[in-house]
Amino acid sequence: MNIAKMMQQAKKMQENMKKMQEELAGMEVGGESGGGMVQVVMSGDRVVRRVTIDPSLWGEQDKALIEDLVAAAFNHASQKADELAKQKQQSLMAGMPLPPGFSL
């Protein structure tokens, strides 16, 4: 493989990665905890867009429990965003001649 072709592929990969990041930013993933009592919606690039807390938690549960549930919902949404990014990256890299085990 010559250098010019490699540079061309690298540029195309860079453009594709930028496009993928833009697509992820436009997607939404949700996470929840406490059986759905706390829900978080974030973009695929991990910008939190919405937090919903079931009204039944207010006054019945202590502050520490609510904070733990919110943290768990954020982590759940973040894991889903990771999975989404991984899927996008795999489809982006399909057909590219990369060494075994290579990942971006």
OpenMM code with the backbone's topology and positions (N, CA, C; nanometers):
from openmm import Vec3, app, unit

residues = "MET ASN ILE ALA LYS MET MET GLN GLN ALA LYS LYS MET GLN GLU ASN MET LYS LYS MET GLN GLU GLU LEU ALA GLY MET GLU VAL GLY GLY GLU SER GLY GLY GLY MET VAL GLN VAL VAL MET SER GLY ASP ARG VAL VAL ARG ARG VAL THR ILE ASP PRO SER LEU TRP GLY GLU GLN ASP LYS ALA LEU ILE GLU ASP LEU VAL ALA ALA ALA PHE ASN HIS ALA SER GLN LYS ALA ASP GLU LEU ALA LYS GLN LYS GLN GLN SER LEU MET ALA GLY MET PRO LEU PRO PRO GLY PHE SER LEU".split()
positions = [
    Vec3(0.0861, -0.1180, 0.0000),
    Vec3(0.0000, 0.0000, 0.0000),
    Vec3(0.0902, 0.1236, 0.0000),
    Vec3(0.0639, 0.2180, -0.0888),
    Vec3(0.1491, 0.3358, -0.0950),
    Vec3(0.1034, 0.4426, 0.0046),
    Vec3(0.1914, 0.5363, 0.0297),
    Vec3(0.1675, 0.6414, 0.1290),
    Vec3(0.0488, 0.7295, 0.0911),
    Vec3(0.0374, 0.7648, -0.0348),
    Vec3(-0.0726, 0.8520, -0.0793),
    Vec3(-0.2082, 0.7872, -0.0503),
    Vec3(-0.2170, 0.6584, -0.0765),
    Vec3(-0.3427, 0.5876, -0.0527),
    Vec3(-0.3713, 0.5811, 0.0978),
    Vec3(-0.2688, 0.5578, 0.1770),
    Vec3(-0.2851, 0.5538, 0.3229),
    Vec3(-0.3311, 0.6891, 0.3755),
    Vec3(-0.2736, 0.7964, 0.3242),
    Vec3(-0.3114, 0.9318, 0.3670),
    Vec3(-0.4561, 0.9605, 0.3278),
    Vec3(-0.4954, 0.9149, 0.2109),
    Vec3(-0.6324, 0.9336, 0.1637),
    Vec3(-0.7301, 0.8597, 0.2563),
    Vec3(-0.6950, 0.7377, 0.2925),
    Vec3(-0.7796, 0.6589, 0.3824),
    Vec3(-0.7864, 0.7236, 0.5206),
    Vec3(-0.6733, 0.7759, 0.5689),
    Vec3(-0.6711, 0.8408, 0.6996),
    Vec3(-0.7592, 0.9651, 0.6993),
    Vec3(-0.7549, 1.0408, 0.5911),
    Vec3(-0.8388, 1.1604, 0.5817),
    Vec3(-0.9863, 1.1227, 0.5789),
    Vec3(-1.0188, 1.0189, 0.5029),
    Vec3(-1.1573, 0.9732, 0.4957),
    Vec3(-1.2041, 0.9235, 0.6332),
    Vec3(-1.1180, 0.8512, 0.7030),
    Vec3(-1.1519, 0.8018, 0.8355),
    Vec3(-1.1761, 0.9186, 0.9309),
    Vec3(-1.0941, 1.0211, 0.9213),
    Vec3(-1.1099, 1.1393, 1.0054),
    Vec3(-1.2437, 1.2080, 0.9770),
    Vec3(-1.2787, 1.2201, 0.8510),
    Vec3(-1.4071, 1.2803, 0.8138),
    Vec3(-1.5234, 1.1961, 0.8654),
    Vec3(-1.5093, 1.0643, 0.8523),
    Vec3(-1.6138, 0.9741, 0.9010),
    Vec3(-1.6286, 0.9814, 1.0528),
    Vec3(-1.5178, 0.9938, 1.1239),
    Vec3(-1.5222, 1.0050, 1.2698),
    Vec3(-1.5932, 1.1338, 1.3108),
    Vec3(-1.5656, 1.2423, 1.2404),
    Vec3(-1.6317, 1.3690, 1.2711),
    Vec3(-1.7822, 1.3567, 1.2480),
    Vec3(-1.8191, 1.2933, 1.1373),
    Vec3(-1.9607, 1.2735, 1.1064),
    Vec3(-2.0264, 1.1875, 1.2147),
    Vec3(-1.9573, 1.0822, 1.2581),
    Vec3(-2.0098, 0.9946, 1.3609),
    Vec3(-2.0316, 1.0718, 1.4915),
    Vec3(-1.9375, 1.1569, 1.5283),
    Vec3(-1.9509, 1.2367, 1.6502),
    Vec3(-2.0711, 1.3296, 1.6418),
    Vec3(-2.0937, 1.3881, 1.5243),
    Vec3(-2.2099, 1.4749, 1.5046),
    Vec3(-2.3396, 1.3952, 1.5156),
    Vec3(-2.3402, 1.2742, 1.4590),
    Vec3(-2.4587, 1.1889, 1.4690),
    Vec3(-2.4860, 1.1501, 1.6140),
    Vec3(-2.3806, 1.1151, 1.6862),
    Vec3(-2.3972, 1.0781, 1.8272),
    Vec3(-2.4544, 1.1946, 1.9077),
    Vec3(-2.4084, 1.3149, 1.8784),
    Vec3(-2.4569, 1.4321, 1.9511),
    Vec3(-2.6067, 1.4520, 1.9298),
    Vec3(-2.6576, 1.4090, 1.8155),
    Vec3(-2.7988, 1.4255, 1.7859),
    Vec3(-2.8866, 1.3126, 1.8380),
    Vec3(-2.8254, 1.2057, 1.8859),
    Vec3(-2.9023, 1.0917, 1.9365),
    Vec3(-2.9245, 1.1054, 2.0865),
    Vec3(-3.0247, 1.0359, 2.1361),
    Vec3(-3.0521, 1.0367, 2.2794),
    Vec3(-3.0507, 0.8947, 2.3338),
    Vec3(-2.9956, 0.8808, 2.4540),
    Vec3(-3.0005, 0.7545, 2.5271),
    Vec3(-3.0566, 0.7845, 2.6657),
    Vec3(-3.1222, 0.6868, 2.7224),
    Vec3(-3.1810, 0.7062, 2.8545),
    Vec3(-3.1264, 0.6045, 2.9517),
    Vec3(-3.1173, 0.6468, 3.0757),
    Vec3(-3.0772, 0.5578, 3.1838),
    Vec3(-3.1765, 0.5732, 3.2963),
    Vec3(-3.1871, 0.4701, 3.3779),
    Vec3(-3.2807, 0.4784, 3.4890),
    Vec3(-3.2276, 0.4002, 3.6074),
    Vec3(-3.2839, 0.4298, 3.7230),
    Vec3(-3.2519, 0.3557, 3.8444),
    Vec3(-3.3749, 0.3556, 3.9333),
    Vec3(-3.3694, 0.2740, 4.0366),
    Vec3(-3.4818, 0.2680, 4.1294),
    Vec3(-3.6095, 0.2217, 4.0631),
    Vec3(-3.5981, 0.1272, 3.9682),
    Vec3(-3.7159, 0.0782, 3.8994),
    Vec3(-3.7861, 0.1841, 3.8161),
    Vec3(-3.7094, 0.2793, 3.7651),
    Vec3(-3.7655, 0.3845, 3.6812),
    Vec3(-3.8049, 0.5099, 3.7573),
    Vec3(-3.7795, 0.5121, 3.8901),
    Vec3(-3.8164, 0.6309, 3.9686),
    Vec3(-3.7279, 0.7507, 3.9350),
    Vec3(-3.6039, 0.7233, 3.8903),
    Vec3(-3.5132, 0.8303, 3.8463),
    Vec3(-3.4720, 0.7973, 3.7039),
    Vec3(-3.4922, 0.8933, 3.6132),
    Vec3(-3.4578, 0.8738, 3.4732),
    Vec3(-3.3708, 0.9894, 3.4245),
    Vec3(-3.2746, 0.9543, 3.3408),
    Vec3(-3.1835, 1.0529, 3.2837),
    Vec3(-3.1822, 1.0332, 3.1325),
    Vec3(-3.1891, 1.1422, 3.0584),
    Vec3(-3.1746, 1.1383, 2.9130),
    Vec3(-3.0530, 1.2230, 2.8786),
    Vec3(-2.9627, 1.1627, 2.8014),
    Vec3(-2.8440, 1.2366, 2.7582),
    Vec3(-2.8201, 1.2102, 2.6115),
    Vec3(-2.7431, 1.2997, 2.5512),
    Vec3(-2.7075, 1.2820, 2.4110),
    Vec3(-2.6005, 1.1746, 2.4009),
    Vec3(-2.5787, 1.1259, 2.2803),
    Vec3(-2.4770, 1.0248, 2.2579),
    Vec3(-2.3367, 1.0727, 2.2895),
    Vec3(-2.3180, 1.2048, 2.2971),
    Vec3(-2.1870, 1.2575, 2.3358),
    Vec3(-2.1859, 1.2998, 2.4831),
    Vec3(-2.2802, 1.2455, 2.5594),
    Vec3(-2.2864, 1.2554, 2.7054),
    Vec3(-2.3204, 1.3934, 2.7608),
    Vec3(-2.4053, 1.4659, 2.6907),
    Vec3(-2.4578, 1.5916, 2.7435),
    Vec3(-2.5955, 1.5599, 2.8009),
    Vec3(-2.6130, 1.5847, 2.9312),
    Vec3(-2.7398, 1.5538, 2.9960),
    Vec3(-2.8453, 1.6515, 2.9469),
    Vec3(-2.9567, 1.5971, 2.9019),
    Vec3(-3.0643, 1.6804, 2.8502),
    Vec3(-3.1824, 1.6891, 2.9456),
    Vec3(-3.2034, 1.5815, 3.0248),
    Vec3(-3.3217, 1.5817, 3.1099),
    Vec3(-3.3018, 1.4847, 3.2264),
    Vec3(-3.3500, 1.5250, 3.3440),
    Vec3(-3.3527, 1.4393, 3.4619),
    Vec3(-3.4956, 1.4407, 3.5139),
    Vec3(-3.5515, 1.3223, 3.5361),
    Vec3(-3.6874, 1.3113, 3.5873),
    Vec3(-3.6843, 1.2294, 3.7154),
    Vec3(-3.7425, 1.2848, 3.8214),
    Vec3(-3.7477, 1.2150, 3.9504),
    Vec3(-3.8946, 1.1991, 3.9880),
    Vec3(-3.9342, 1.0742, 4.0122),
    Vec3(-4.0719, 1.0436, 4.0488),
    Vec3(-4.1096, 1.1213, 4.1756),
    Vec3(-4.2224, 1.1886, 4.1745),
    Vec3(-4.2650, 1.2684, 4.2901),
    Vec3(-4.2783, 1.1872, 4.4193),
    Vec3(-4.2984, 1.0578, 4.4068),
    Vec3(-4.3124, 0.9761, 4.5270),
    Vec3(-4.1837, 0.9713, 4.6097),
    Vec3(-4.0710, 1.0048, 4.5492),
    Vec3(-3.9447, 1.0044, 4.6238),
    Vec3(-3.9326, 1.1245, 4.7178),
    Vec3(-3.9941, 1.2341, 4.6822),
    Vec3(-3.9814, 1.3544, 4.7633),
    Vec3(-4.0584, 1.3375, 4.8933),
    Vec3(-3.9902, 1.3553, 5.0006),
    Vec3(-4.0522, 1.3477, 5.1320),
    Vec3(-4.0515, 1.2077, 5.1899),
    Vec3(-4.0469, 1.1057, 5.1046),
    Vec3(-4.0475, 0.9695, 5.1553),
    Vec3(-3.9064, 0.9132, 5.1703),
    Vec3(-3.8177, 0.9563, 5.0873),
    Vec3(-3.6819, 0.9024, 5.0892),
    Vec3(-3.5849, 1.0121, 5.1333),
    Vec3(-3.4719, 0.9690, 5.1847),
    Vec3(-3.3748, 1.0706, 5.2268),
    Vec3(-3.2903, 1.1193, 5.1099),
    Vec3(-3.2269, 1.2307, 5.1302),
    Vec3(-3.1472, 1.2980, 5.0265),
    Vec3(-3.0379, 1.2058, 4.9710),
    Vec3(-2.9704, 1.1316, 5.0550),
    Vec3(-2.8607, 1.0452, 5.0095),
    Vec3(-2.9104, 0.9387, 4.9117),
    Vec3(-3.0269, 0.8811, 4.9390),
    Vec3(-3.0810, 0.7793, 4.8493),
    Vec3(-3.1138, 0.8397, 4.7132),
    Vec3(-3.1761, 0.9556, 4.7134),
    Vec3(-3.2098, 1.0212, 4.5863),
    Vec3(-3.0828, 1.0533, 4.5088),
    Vec3(-2.9813, 1.1027, 4.5752),
    Vec3(-2.8545, 1.1335, 4.5078),
    Vec3(-2.7926, 1.0066, 4.4501),
    Vec3(-2.7986, 0.8946, 4.5227),
    Vec3(-2.7454, 0.7680, 4.4721),
    Vec3(-2.8231, 0.7210, 4.3486),
    Vec3(-2.9546, 0.7368, 4.3522),
    Vec3(-3.0367, 0.6960, 4.2383),
    Vec3(-3.0073, 0.7814, 4.1152),
    Vec3(-2.9886, 0.9106, 4.1349),
    Vec3(-2.9558, 0.9990, 4.0225),
    Vec3(-2.8198, 0.9595, 3.9644),
    Vec3(-2.7219, 0.9344, 4.0496),
    Vec3(-2.5892, 0.8926, 4.0021),
    Vec3(-2.5992, 0.7612, 3.9240),
    Vec3(-2.6779, 0.6664, 3.9742),
    Vec3(-2.6939, 0.5379, 3.9057),
    Vec3(-2.7599, 0.5567, 3.7698),
    Vec3(-2.8583, 0.6452, 3.7598),
    Vec3(-2.9251, 0.6710, 3.6315),
    Vec3(-2.8277, 0.7344, 3.5316),
    Vec3(-2.7450, 0.8278, 3.5782),
    Vec3(-2.6434, 0.8874, 3.4901),
    Vec3(-2.5481, 0.7798, 3.4396),
    Vec3(-2.5033, 0.6935, 3.5285),
    Vec3(-2.4101, 0.5880, 3.4883),
    Vec3(-2.4744, 0.4924, 3.3886),
    Vec3(-2.6011, 0.4606, 3.4077),
    Vec3(-2.6731, 0.3728, 3.3151),
    Vec3(-2.6800, 0.4376, 3.1766),
    Vec3(-2.7152, 0.5655, 3.1722),
    Vec3(-2.7223, 0.6365, 3.0440),
    Vec3(-2.5842, 0.6449, 2.9787),
    Vec3(-2.4815, 0.6655, 3.0583),
    Vec3(-2.3455, 0.6746, 3.0057),
    Vec3(-2.3013, 0.5419, 2.9438),
    Vec3(-2.3363, 0.4311, 3.0088),
    Vec3(-2.3035, 0.2999, 2.9532),
    Vec3(-2.3730, 0.2791, 2.8189),
    Vec3(-2.4984, 0.3230, 2.8105),
    Vec3(-2.5724, 0.3093, 2.6849),
    Vec3(-2.5102, 0.3968, 2.5763),
    Vec3(-2.4614, 0.5151, 2.6139),
    Vec3(-2.3949, 0.6029, 2.5170),
    Vec3(-2.2660, 0.5380, 2.4679),
    Vec3(-2.1924, 0.4713, 2.5573),
    Vec3(-2.0711, 0.3987, 2.5174),
    Vec3(-2.1042, 0.2899, 2.4158),
    Vec3(-2.2112, 0.2142, 2.4431),
    Vec3(-2.2518, 0.1074, 2.3519),
    Vec3(-2.2902, 0.1641, 2.2154),
    Vec3(-2.3621, 0.2748, 2.2167),
    Vec3(-2.4035, 0.3388, 2.0924),
    Vec3(-2.2818, 0.3842, 2.0119),
    Vec3(-2.1857, 0.4462, 2.0792),
    Vec3(-2.0644, 0.4924, 2.0117),
    Vec3(-1.9852, 0.3746, 1.9557),
    Vec3(-1.9794, 0.2655, 2.0313),
    Vec3(-1.9061, 0.1476, 1.9865),
    Vec3(-1.9712, 0.0890, 1.8606),
    Vec3(-2.1038, 0.0825, 1.8598),
    Vec3(-2.1745, 0.0321, 1.7421),
    Vec3(-2.1486, 0.1199, 1.6208),
    Vec3(-2.1547, 0.2519, 1.6411),
    Vec3(-2.1298, 0.3455, 1.5303),
    Vec3(-1.9874, 0.3291, 1.4792),
    Vec3(-1.8926, 0.3148, 1.5712),
    Vec3(-1.7525, 0.3022, 1.5334),
    Vec3(-1.7295, 0.1731, 1.4546),
    Vec3(-1.7927, 0.0643, 1.4973),
    Vec3(-1.7761, -0.0625, 1.4265),
    Vec3(-1.8304, -0.0533, 1.2841),
    Vec3(-1.9451, 0.0103, 1.2681),
    Vec3(-2.0000, 0.0234, 1.1332),
    Vec3(-1.9137, 0.1163, 1.0482),
    Vec3(-1.8535, 0.2154, 1.1109),
    Vec3(-1.7667, 0.3087, 1.0403),
    Vec3(-1.6399, 0.2385, 0.9914),
    Vec3(-1.5886, 0.1472, 1.0733),
    Vec3(-1.4621, 0.0806, 1.0420),
    Vec3(-1.4799, -0.0428, 0.9541),
    Vec3(-1.6040, -0.0846, 0.9326),
    Vec3(-1.6287, -0.2043, 0.8513),
    Vec3(-1.5666, -0.1876, 0.7131),
    Vec3(-1.4922, -0.2865, 0.6732),
    Vec3(-1.4331, -0.2847, 0.5395),
    Vec3(-1.3004, -0.2120, 0.5305),
    Vec3(-1.2545, -0.1528, 0.6405),
    Vec3(-1.1251, -0.0845, 0.6363),
    Vec3(-1.0141, -0.1842, 0.6690),
    Vec3(-0.9046, -0.1786, 0.5961),
    Vec3(-0.7951, -0.2728, 0.6210),
    Vec3(-0.7126, -0.2312, 0.7425),
    Vec3(-0.7598, -0.2670, 0.8607),
    Vec3(-0.6876, -0.2328, 0.9828),
    Vec3(-0.6258, -0.3593, 1.0418),
    Vec3(-0.5131, -0.3430, 1.1123),
    Vec3(-0.4502, -0.4604, 1.1753),
    Vec3(-0.5442, -0.5216, 1.2796),
    Vec3(-0.5343, -0.6517, 1.3023),
    Vec3(-0.6187, -0.7170, 1.4026),
    Vec3(-0.6038, -0.6510, 1.5402),
    Vec3(-0.7151, -0.6290, 1.6057),
    Vec3(-0.7128, -0.5697, 1.7391),
    Vec3(-0.7039, -0.4189, 1.7407),
    Vec3(-0.6896, -0.3558, 1.6256),
    Vec3(-0.6787, -0.2098, 1.6198),
    Vec3(-0.8155, -0.1463, 1.6417),
    Vec3(-0.8174, -0.0458, 1.7272),
    Vec3(-0.9415, 0.0250, 1.7545),
    Vec3(-0.9112, 0.1714, 1.7769),
    Vec3(-1.0076, 0.2564, 1.7449),
    Vec3(-0.9912, 0.4005, 1.7691),
    Vec3(-1.0578, 0.4396, 1.8971),
] * unit.nanometer
topology = app.Topology()
chain = topology.addChain("A")
for resn in residues:
    res = topology.addResidue(resn, chain)
    for name in ("N", "CA", "C"):
        topology.addAtom(name, app.Element.getBySymbol(name[0]), res)
